[in-house]
Structures are given as C-alpha cells and as structure tokens.
Amino acid sequence: MRYEEFKESFTNEMIVRMYGSGIDVFPEEVTKVNQTLDALSFRPEGNNIGTLLYLEDLYEQHENGRSVVDLVENARQTMTERLREIPSLPQIDHDFIEENLYLTVVNADMNRGYLAGVPHEILEDMAVVPRVKISEEASFAVKNEMLTHYGFSREDLLQAAHANMETLEFICNDLGAVLMGFGMSSPVPDSPSESVYVLTNPSGIDGAAAILSDKAMKDARAMIGEDFLILPSSRHEVLLVPRSSHMSIKELTDMVREVNRTVVDTKDLLSDHVYRYNSRSGSIKMLEPKAEVPEKKPSLPPVLM
C-alpha cells in the first residue's frame, strides 16, 4: 500500500473508531523545524488543547507488517490515555509569555516556510526563533499573529527572549568526559577530541541555543582558556574547538558536513558551517573554508582575534 493510500485508510478508520467518544479527530499538516509532517489531531470536544499523532512513523510500521486495523486500535488507546494526562494550561497572557520566553536556533534555508509565520532574526545562516515554555515537557512557538493579541512588537519580544537566555543554565564539558559518561572509552592521547568541548543545556533539547547566551559563551571561554570555533553538532548541542587547534577550517567544515550527512537526523540538522567566537566583541562569525590561510608559525603562541 502506498503512503497516500495508507494515510487515507488510517484517517478514515480512526475517525470511525473515535466517533461518539467525545474526542474530535481531524487531519493536520504540521510545519516543524526542518520538516513538514502529516498528522492527526485529537482534541476533546470543545477544547483547543489536544495531542498529535504523526502518520509517517505509523506507515513505516505498516510496511514492516502491522495491519491498518492493528495500528488504528493501538493508536486509539494511546491517544485516549494521552488526552487524560494532559495537564491544565496556565493562563496565557502578556506577562506569562514575557517570563517564559526563550530562544532556539534553526537552519534558515531549510525553514523558509516555517520562518514566514514566526518572528525571528538571522544569525549568519541560522535563524533565531522565540518559543514559550509551558512546562518541562511542553512549549510553543510564537506566531506572528500572536504579537498584537498579546501586546508585543517583534523587537520587544526578541529583546525579552534574549534577556531570559542569560538566566538559563547551560553546560560545557570536555568531550572525553561526556563520552566516558556514556560508557565509551576515553580518547587516546593527542586525539583531537581531547581539545573539543560540548556545549548544551541540561535537557539536551535545543541546547545549541547556548550560543545566544553571552554568559554561557563567556563561561565556555573561561573553561577553554582562549577563544574558540563553533561546530554545529545539531540543534541540540554544539562542539567547541580552541582557536589554537591544529585542524584547519576546511578540515573542521568537512567533518561537520560528513557528520550531518551520515549521523544527524534531518530534523535536527543546524548548519554545515563552522563559526568563530570573538570574546572581545561577543560576536559569532561564519567561516568559509576557501578563506582559510594556514599559518605556519609553531614557535609563536596563537593570536586571539
């Protein structure tokens, strides 16, 4: 069965199964970071809050042998239980949004459609997008149409979100320590990973936004002992390499691009480029490999720009 046929069959069967349950079911195309997905939205009648079921994952299960009827029945039970567990929402108003704003970073080119509907700003080839945290497990993106409703200008919203980023916790650790924490062996002596650091947040979700926190970057600079290069490992974390690293910008860029093509899930991809952090100006600048001119002066200490 082709995907479109599966989507129609599954949707129709689910609507029939949920009829009379007090839960509305309707198809929805969901635009998320780096992707647009087909979903079914489940909401209690008369309620604007519900939960989503994504169809692409179910189709993969169907291709692996599960019948549509089996998938529908399992989904019906799962969605019903999930709706029972949805917590009541806090009062969403101007003050709540201002207090709970934070920032994320996404690939600008891959998200042109998504960015057209949300306030954002551009940082090199990335876009900075505000979200509002509802709970430890839930948040929502601020849409353009919400600005007037909640009394924000685009500039005020972004300014508040930037200010909040300085109050959040971010974590910078040596890559070797991180690998050992996952039960992996420590890097061998002289391995490049001995001078690589991981910067993220405690949850490990949207942790690459640490580069937007002046405090997080200064703390990382103090730990590393010099200015550094930023390798966008994914939307969830970045790797930091000291400026004195023996690896060229081309080598680092090639490594980022290879990892993006072979390891990083498309939905988590952030950028194919390497960036330089300048602690004097607090700026982040994208570097092009072709502009890299090797400096062969091993007897001299590296000069911080």
N, C-alpha and C positions, 0 to 999 in steps of 0.2 A: 504494500500500500504506500503510495506516495505521500509526502508530508502534507500537502494541501488536503488530500482526501482524509488523512488521519485527523487533521485539525477540525474539519467539518464534522466528521463522525463523532469524535470525542466531545466536541462542544455541544452538539445536539443531544447526545446521550446524557451528558452531565446536566443539562437544563431540565430534561425529563426527570432524572433521578432526584433533583433538588426541588421540584415543583411541590408546593404545599408545605415546605419545611420552614418557611419564614426567612429564607435566605435568597436574595436575588443573585443571579449569575448572568454575566454578560461578557463578551469578548472585548479585549482591550489591547491596543498596540502600545507598548511601554518603551519610551525612549530613555535609555540609561547611558551611563558613561561608556563610550566606545562601542555601543551596540543598541539595536532596536529589537525587541523581543515580542513574540506573541504570547498573550496571557489570558487567563480567565480571572475576572474579578468577582470575589464573593463578598457580599455585604448583607448584614441583617436588614430586613425591610425597614425603611425609614431612617437608616443610619448612613452617614457619609464615610465611616471608617470601616475598612474591611481588610482582606488579605488577597494576595495574588498567587496564582498557580501558573508556572511557565510551561509552555507546551513543548518546546524543543527538547527538554530533558525527558519528557514522557515519550516522545516519539523515538528517542534512542532506546528506551526500554522496550517499546513495541517492536522495534527492529531486532532486538535481542530475544524476542519470543513471547513477550507478555501480550495477552489479548486486550482489545479496547475495553471490553466489559470488566476485566480484572482491574485495569488501570483506573477506570471510572469509579468502581466501588471503593478501591483503596483511597482515591483522591477525595471521594465524598466523605469518608470517615475522617480523613486527615483535616480537611477544611472545616468540618463541623467542630472538631475538637479545638482547632486553632482559633476559631472565632470565639469560642467560650473563654479562651485565655487572654484575649485582647484586653489590655488594661484601659481604664477610662482615661481620656486625654485631659491634660491640664488646660486651663483657659488660655487660648492662643490670642495674645494681643501684642501691642507695640512693645511693652516692657518685657514680656516673656521672650519675644524674638530677639530683642536687643541683648538680653542677658545670656541667651543660649546660642548665639551665632558663633560659627567657626568657619574656617576656610579649607577647601580641598584644592588639589591641582590635578588637571586632566590634560590630555593631549588636545591641543587646539584644533588641529587639522582634522582629526578623526571625529570631532564632536561639533562640527559647524551647525548642524540642525539643532542639537541639544542646546548649544550656546545662544541660539537666536531667541530662545524663550526664557533665559535666565540672566540676571545682572552678573557681570563678570568683568575682569580686567585681564590684560595679556602680559605675560612674563616670558619674553623670548618666544619659544614655540609652544609654550604651555598656557593654559587658561586658569585663572584663579576664580573659583566658584564658591559662594557662600552657601552654607547649609545651617539648619536649626536642629539642635539636639533635643529630642523629646524625652528619651530615657537612655539607658546604657545600650539598649538594643535597637532603638528607633530614631530616625531623623528624617528631615525632608528638605528638598532643595527649595530655595526661594524663587518663585516665578516672577516675571516682570509685572504681571497683573496684581501681585500681592503688594507691591510697593505703595501704591496710592491707598489701597484698602487699609493697610496698617500704618500709614503715615510716615513712610520713608522716602527719601530720594536715593538714587543709586549710590551717590557719593557717601551719604550718611551711613547707609547700610554697610558698604565695604569698609568704611573707616571704623565702625563699631566692631566688625568682624576681625579686622587687623588688631585692634586693641585687645580683643578677647584672646587672640592667639598667644599673647605674652603671658597669659595666666595659665595656659595649659601645660601639661607635663610631656616632655619628650625625652627619649633615652638614646644615648650614644654609647656604643660598646665596641670594643675590638672584635673584629670578625672571628678571630681564633676563639675567643671566649664564647661567642654566640654558637659557633659550630660545636664546641665541646658541650655546651648546654643541651644540644640536640643529640648527644651521644656520639658525635663524629670525632675523629681523631684530630689532634692539634696540627696546624700547618707545620710543614717541615721547615727547618732553619733556612733563612734567606728567601722564603716564599713570598710573593707579592702580597698574599693575604695577611701577612704579619703586619703590614702597614696600611691595612684597609679597615675602616670603621663603618658600623651600621647605625644609621640614624632613623628613628621611627617614634611611634607613640606607644603607650602601654598596651593598647588594644591590638596594635598591628594592623589596623584598618585606616586607610587614608593617611598613613603615617608620613608619606612623602611631603605633606604639607608642613612638616617641621622646617623646611627651608624658608617658610614665610614668617617664622618667629625669630626676631632679632636676638632674643635671649638664647634660644636653642642653638643658633649659629655661633654666637659668642662663646657659649659653654663648650661647643664642639671644638672651636678654635683653641680654647684653653687646654682641652684634653689632648689634642693632636700636637699642639706646640707651634703651629705655623698655619698659614692659610692653606686652603685645600681645594681639590677638584671634586665635583659632584657627579656621581654616576647614577642616573635614574634607574634603579633596580626594578621598580614597579610603582604603581600609585600608592603602595603601602609602605615603602621604605626606600631610602637612598643609601648609596655607598659613598664614603668619603675617602679620598686618597690624598696624602700630603703633597704639596707642590713640589717637594724635593724628590718625589718618586722617579725612578729611572725609566718608567714607562712613558712613551710619547703619547700625545693627544690622539694620534692615529691608532695606536695600539689599544688605547682605552676605548675609543669610539668603536673600533671593530669588535671589541669584547662586548660592549653594550648591545650592539646590533645583533651579534650572534646569539646572545642570551635572549633577547627579545624574540628572535625567530624560532628558537628551539626550546625555551623553558617557560617564558612568561605567557600566561593566558592572555588572549586578545583583550578581554575585558579589563585587564589590569595594566596594560601597556601604557607607559607615560611618555617616553621620548627616546629617540635614537641618538641623542647628542650628549656631549659632556659639557659641564659648566664650570666656571671658575668663581670661587667666592673671594671677594676682596674685603677683608675685615676693616680696612680704613674707611671705605665708603659704605660698607654694608651691602654692596651690590652683587648681583649674580649675573654673569655674562656667559652666553653660549659660545662655545669654541668650535671652530671648523678645522678639521684635520689638515686641510691644504694650507692653512695659515700658520701651521706649526713649524718653527725653525729650530732644530735641535741645537742645544747649547752645550758644547763640549769643553767645560771648564771644571773638571772634577776636583781641582785643588781649591776652588773657591766655594764658599757657602752659598746656598740658593738665595737669590734676591727676591724679597716679597714685593709684589706689585701693589 
